[in-house]
Amino acid sequence: MAINKTVLGLAFIFISLVTAVYPLFLLPVLIIAACLFIIDIPLSRITYFLFYVILISAILGPYLSVPGLSGLFLFRIAILLHFFLFLFEKKDLAQFALLKLPLAGFALWILYAVITLIWSQDPQLSVRAIYFQLESFYIIFLCIYYVRKVSDIKKMLLWIMPPFILSIGVGCYEMMSGNHLWYSGLSENGYPDFRPTGLLTNTNDFSSYLSIYFPAFIYLLLQKKTWVRTFIALSSAAVLFFLVVATESRTGLIAFLITIVLIIIKLYTKQIALFLFFIGTCVVSISLLVMKLFQTQEFSYFVGKQTSTDQRLLIYETALNVAKESHFLGVGMGVVPKYIFEALYGTVNISANITQTMSAHNFWLAQLADIGVLGLACFLIFFVWLLHQAVKLFFTEKGLLAGLPLCIIIAFIAISIGSSSIFEMRVVWLGIGLALAIVHLNLKKKEGDL
């Protein structure tokens, strides 16, 4: 189709002028342009491409948002567009036969959360939380659907790694300069803060994010074991160790160290593994000793978080009391942060401009208080099945790929008792989707379908 250059130029000038005043005008223009571009492309190819757009945008989040509208970013547009187009695509759902139990558990978890809307103490918070549940389920579903062989895993990781490396670079910049990107939760402090957050919003999330995807980075890097690649791997481990320490996240540090141990076990013989454990223990011990001698901020934070610990205990006690008072039926999905905020700050003299919610900082306790024993049991069906398969895969199959699911689950456990925003962390559910996809490939291999 021929396009008049003059008309195109005038249209470009008009769009530039209008979007400078009304940024949302850009959205329908992009949709129309995209429709004209893809009109002759098969639907399956479009949805396949959108899957990789979702991978990238899930990590970059609001940094790919519409100007002036941080809540409307590419990920949400891409996932909704994919869902709409996927409804009209010819689907192959037979491949999910081996995953009926975990997916049923996840679906029942969402269904029970919807049922709690009947007695929810704050329907608005519940609807928001249920949206994130549905979003998480769809991410996991897509990972399984589009990963059908090992080469698909590698391709998926190749798309995920550039944002991961970029996030490490941003974290190093933050650690050295004390400055942060505009969507970081530390950017509003008004003073230099040397704790890194990368492309995420807070330090706990960033440390757990590093623990989830570092094993995948090592897996890709050591496809060929050369001295150069091994040196890069060791250097990367050292950089990430100092980044995690700088986040001052205790659960993140424990998860990262356990992940390193699991990687070494899967990559090397017993003799080499023991040698690396010795070297690693020495490096960690010397680093902690130096931090103690110089009384660095990180060391003081790790050993002197009494105020933070006391606050966490109060939060946990409040969540448990909410669960008891609801007779373990729950107060509604996503509502417990409201109760915790009231327990910490009261209900009077509270500014109407602030969000009157406070995370439980413990996914399991929050679920118990939100949706009770039955709702938590549904999620445990999914989680325990995946944990069992990951442990089994780790000990029965060789290679680092077989160890990735367990590494991811270890990081998930750390996040679940440390992060304040696990529901909204698309990178976490993307990691869970990756773990489930690898487990699924192994099950298909045993069934002779791979």
N, C-alpha and C positions, 0 to 999 in steps of 0.2 A: 504494500500500500504506500503510494507516494505521499509525502508530507511537504507542504509548502513551507519553505524556510522562513519567509516573512511572517507567516501566521504563527509558526512555532516560536520565533523570536518575540513577537508581541505577546503571545500567551505566557512565555517565560517571564517577561517584564511585569505583566499583570499579576501573575501568581506571586512574584517576589514582593510587590508592593502590598498586596492584600495580606499575605502571611506575616508580614512585619507587624501588622496591627491585629490580625486574627489568626494566630498560629494553627487553630483547629481546621482552618480552610485547607491546609495542606493534606489532611487526611483523606477527604473524598477524591482529591486530585490524584494522590498516590494509588488509591484503590482503582480508579478508572484506568490509570496508566498501566497498572498491573494486569487488569482484566484484558486490555488490548494486547498486552505482551504475551499472555499465557493462553489466549483463546484457542490456539491450535495444538497445545501441548496436552498429552494424555494426563488424566486426573491422577493416576498413580505416581507419575513422575513429579507432579506438583506437590503432592503430599509428602513424598520422599524428600524432596528438597526442603520443604517446610520443617521436617523433622530436624534437619541439621541447623536450620535457622533457630529452632527452639533450643537446641543444645547450646549454641553460642549465646543467645539472648538470655537464657536462664542464668548464666554466670555473670554476664555484664549488667543485667537487671536495669535499674533506672538510668544508667549511663547511656542507654539506647532509647531514651524517652522522647516524646513530642516536646519541643521547646516550650517551657512554661508550664508543662503538665507532667510532673515527675511520676504521677500515678498511672499514666497511660504510656506504657513503654512497649517495645517491640515484642517482648515475650508474650504478653497478654494478647496482643493483636494476633501474633502468629499461632498461638495455641487455640484460640477461638476459631480462627480461619481454618486451621487444620481439622478441628473437630467438625466444623460445618461441611467441609469438602469430603472428609472421611466417611460421612453418613451416606454419600452417594457413590462411594468407591466399592468395587467388588472386593470383598475382604476374605482373607484366609485365616479364620479363627480356630481351625482345627489344631494348630500348633500349640494352643494353650492347654491342651488336654492334660499335660504332665504337671500343670501348675494350678489345677482346680482348687486344691485345698488352700494354699496361701492367698490366692486372689479372692476366693470366697470369704476368707477371714477379713481381708482388707475391705471388701465390699460391705460385709456385715457391720464392720466398724463404722463406715459412713452411714449405713442405713439406721443403725441405732442412734447415731448422732442426730440424724434427721428426726427420729421419733422423739428425742428429748426436747424438740422445739415445743412440744405440747405443754411441758412444764418449765421451760427455760425461764430463768429470772431476768434475762436480758436477750430477747430474740435477735436484736441487731448484732450483738457480739457473736451469737450462735451462728447466724447466717454467714457472717464473715469467716468464721472458723471452718464451717462446712465447705465454703468455696475453696479454701486452701486444701482441704481433704480431697476434694474432687480434682483439683489441679495436680496434687501429688499422685493420685491414682493414675491420672492420664499420662503423666510423665513416665511412670513405671511401665504402664501398658505399652507406650510407644517404644521404650527401650527393648522390651521383649519382642515386640512385633517386627521391628526392623533389624534386629540382630539375629541372624539365622545361621551364621558360621563365624569361625574365628576371625576371618578377614574383616567381617563387619565390626567386630570389637575393636580391631586395630584402627579401622577408619573412624569409628566413633571417638576413640581416644585422640586421634590426630586432630580432630576438630576441637576437642575439649582442651588440649594442652596449650595452645597459644594464649587464651585468656588466663590459664593457670600461671604460665610464665610471666605474663604481663602483671598479674596480681602480686607475684613475688617481687617483681621490680618496683611496683608501687609501694609494697611493704618495706623494702630496703630504703627507698627514698624517705618514707615517713619516719623510719627508725633513725635515720641520720639527720633529718632536717626538722622534725617535729611538726611539719605541715601535713595537711591531709586533703584528699579530694572532697568535693562539695557535698557528696552524699554520705560521707563518713560521719558516724555519730560523734566523733571527737573534733570535727571541724568547727563546732559552735562553742568550744571551750573558751576561746579568746586568748589562749596562751599556747606556746609550743608544747605538744604532748608527743612523746617519742614512742608511744605504743602503736604498733602498726595495725591497720584494719584492711589493707589491700583494697579490693573492689567491693568489700562487704561493709556493713555498718558498724560492727563492734568487734572487739578483740577476741572474745570467746568464739564467735562465729568464724573468724579468720583462722585461728589456730586449729580448729576442727576441720575446716576446709582444706588446710594444708595436709592434715593427717589423712583425709579421704583420698586425695588425688596424687599425693607423692608416690605411693606404690605404683600407680598407673604410669606416672612419669618414668620411674625406674624401669618398669616393664618395657616401655617403648625404647628407652635409651639403651638397654642392655640386650636388645635383640641380637646384636653381635658383641660378644665380650672382648673388647680390646682394652689395652692399658689406658688409652685416651678416654674412652667412654667410662671406664671404671673410675678414673680420676675425676671426671665431671660428676659422676654419681656421688662419690664421697664428698666432693666440694659442695654439691647441692644439699646433701644431708647436713653438712656443717652450717650452711647458710640458713636452712630452714630451722635447724635447732635453735640458733640465736634469734630468729624471727619469733618462734614459738615462745621462747623465754621472754622476749621483749613484750609479748602480748600479756604477760603476767597471768596466764590462764593455767591453773594447776591441772585441771582435767585435760586440757589440750596438750600439755607437756607429757602427761602420763600416756595418753593415747598415741602421741607421736613416738615416744620411746618404745612402746609395745609394738607399734607398726614397724619400726626399724628392726627389732628383734625378729619379727615374723619374716621380713624381707630377707634378712641374712640367712635364716634357716632354710628358706626355699631356694636361695641362689647358690649356696656354697656347701662344700663337704663339711663334716664335723670339725676337722682340724682347722680349716680356714675360718669357719664360723666362730670357734672358740677364740682364735687369735683376734678376730675383729671385735668380739665381745670384750676382750681384754683391753684393746686399744680404745674402744668406745667408752668403756667404763672409766678409763684413765682420763680421757678428754672431758667427759661430763664432770668427773670429780674435781679436776683441776679448774674447770670453768666455775663451778660452784664455790670452790675455795677462794679463787680470785675475787669473785663477787662479794664473798663474805669479808675478805680482808679490806676491800675498798668500800664496803658498805654501800653497794650500788642500790639503785631504786628497785631493780628487779628482785634482788635477794631480800630486801626488806619487805617487799610486797608478798613474796612467797611464804615467808616465815612469820609475818606479822599481820595477817589478815583477820585479826580477831573480830573487829567490828563487822567486816563482811561476813565472816562465819556466823556470828550471832544473828545477823539479819537473815541469812539463809535459813538458820534453824527456826526462826520465827515464821518465815514464809512457809517452810515445810509443815510446821505445827498448825498454821492457819489452814493450809490445804487439807490436811488430814482431818481437822475439825469440821470443815465444810463437808467432807465426804461422810463423816459420821452423822452429822445433823441431817443429811439428805437420805440417811439409812442406806448409804452406798448405792443409791439409784442415780446420783448425780444431780447437779443444779442446772444443767444445760451446757452444751458444747461451747467452749471458749469463754465461759462466764467467770470461772474461778479467779482470773486476774483482777476482776472488779472487787471481789472479797478481800484479796490480798492487799490491794491499794488502800481499802478502808481500814484494814488492820494496822497498816504501817503509818498512814497519814490522817486517819480519821475522816469525818464527813463535814466538818465545819471549817470555814476560812480557807477553802480550797478554790483556787482560781479556775474559772470556767474555761480558760484558754488552754489548759493542759489536759492531756489524755489521762483520764482517771482510771487507769488500769496498771497493774504491776505483774509481770510474769512470775510464775511459780519457780522458774529456774530448775524444774524437774519435770520432764515430760510424763513420767509414769504417775507421779502424784497428781499432776494436773489432770490427767485422764481419769484417774480414780475419782477425783472431786467433780469433774465435768460430766462424765457419762457413767460413772459407777463401775461396779464389778463386771457387769455383763458387757458393757462397751469396751472396757480394758481387756477382757477375755478374748473378744473378737480380734483386737489388734495383736494380742499375744499368739493367737493361732498363726497369723502371718509371720510374726517376728521369730518365734521359737522354731517354726519350720525352716525359715531361712538360715537361722543360726546353726541348726543341726546339719543342714546340707552344706553350709560353708565350712564347718569343722570337719565334716566327713571328707569333703573335697580337698581340704588342706592336707590331710594325713594320708590320703589314698592316691593322689595324683601328683606328678612331678611338675616343676616349673613354677615361675612366679605368677603366671595367670591363674593357676589353681589357688594361689594364696590371696588374690585380690579381694574376693568376697569377705573373707574373715577380717582382713585389714579394714575394709570399709565398715563392717559391723562394729569392730572395736571403736572406730572413730564415732560411729553413730551413738554408741553407748555413752561415750564421753560427752557428746553434744547434748544428749538427752538429760544429763544431770548437771550441765554447766551453762548451756545457751539459754538465752531469754526469748528466742524467736524461732524455734525449730519448725513451726508450722509454715512460716513464711520463707524458710530457707530452701529455695528451689534446688540449690547445689547439693543439699543433703539427699533429697528424694531422687535426684538424678543419679547420685552415687548408689543409692539403694536399688534403683532400676538397673544400673550397670552390674551390681552384684548378682541380682536375680537373673539377669540375662546370661551371665557366665555360668551360674548354676544350671540354668535351663539347657545350655549347650552341652554340659556334661551329662545331664539326664538323657538328652536326645542321643548322645554318643553311646550310652549304655543300652539304649533301646534299639540302636542300629539305624536311627533316622538321620544321622549326620554323616 
